[in-house]
Amino acid sequence: MTLAARLKDEKFLVVAVIVAALAYGLEHSILEMGRSAALIAAAALVGTIVLASIRVAHHAEILAVKVGDPYGTMILTLSAVLVEVIILAIMMSGESSPTLVRDTIYSALMLDINGILGLAALLGGLKHGEQPYNDNSGKTYGVMILTAIGISMIVPEFVPDDKWHYYSGFTIIAMIALYGLFLRMQVGQHSYFFSYSYPRAERKSNTPDEHHADEPASASIITILIGVVIIGALAEFMSAFMTEGLRDTGAPIALTAIVVAAISAAPEILTALRAALKNRMQATVNIAMGASLSTVILTVPVMEAIALYTGQPFVMAMTPVQTVMVAITLIAAAINLNDGETNAIEGMTHFILFATFLMLSALGL
């Protein structure tokens, strides 16, 4: 492929580079123009980051198709979590709230399970009726998410302030151990838990761009790495503009967390919905539940390591409202993902929970 054709295909990343250069040159001027200008700039950067994230997810999806499930959806979810960790790390280095990490993980959980899985199961159920998948995957993801979020975001409420660093160290080890075993299961002897054999007529190519199918995997890997660097640069400017724009506005504290979670989940939403509408619910379950698990089990140790390094702990214990919402969500998921088939009613229950999350966030709860 020629350079001109490559740049045309990667126009979103080219635009992202141009926007990053403009943000670098105009940062101080925009901040001096006041709150409104800062918010407009932050919104433009959010949109640009989403476009860049879509390209990163696009190339992750190309790799995913090459290697197949369960490796494919693992690549997709890891690319999204990588974007989220980078944005969080950059934002936490500024004047962000000490609860940003907790609120972002909570928001991601609500968005992935209730938003993505709920909407996909609802639309897919209305189109196809009952949609089959491997029920082992739902059960495995569910118990792993419950364990990880219990250890990292419920138990910390009972840890004394003067002993937080001991528990942070334990949490890092526990998350790494959990994910190490899970990864071995997912790509090893229990990989069949996360795949489903569809009838031959339903086995269609999921390649986003057919003319990319014969390209070497190294091209997609390099593009993903470039995209992640660009997103990191954009996130730094977005953090500065958003902090200034929301200062003393009375906006809900969780707003920034929802924005970060939505940025990382945007590409997953499109991929999961496409899979559900094609009656490939296994891919949707892997993406939604896998993204939730990856967010908790990978984001927590990285951010806890940063806290230990800086000596400044984050507030990780969830509020009572957050704990109740997570409990309802995981109980509903355990019931709905127990029989190997989803339908519109199950999708609607999760989507209503997502709407409830948005309402509570708007109320500042």
Secondary structure as UniProt FT lines:
FT   HELIX           3..9
FT   HELIX           11..32
FT   HELIX           35..67
FT   TURN            69..70
FT   HELIX           71..92
FT   TURN            93..95
FT   TURN            98..99
FT   HELIX           100..109
FT   HELIX           110..117
FT   HELIX           118..128
FT   STRAND          131..132
FT   HELIX           135..153
FT   HELIX           155..158
FT   HELIX           161..163
FT   HELIX           164..187
FT   TURN            188..190
FT   HELIX           191..194
FT   HELIX           200..202
FT   HELIX           210..212
FT   TURN            213..214
FT   HELIX           217..246
FT   TURN            247..248
FT   HELIX           254..277
FT   TURN            278..279
FT   HELIX           281..310
FT   HELIX           320..336
FT   STRAND          341..342
FT   HELIX           344..362
FT   TURN            363..364
//
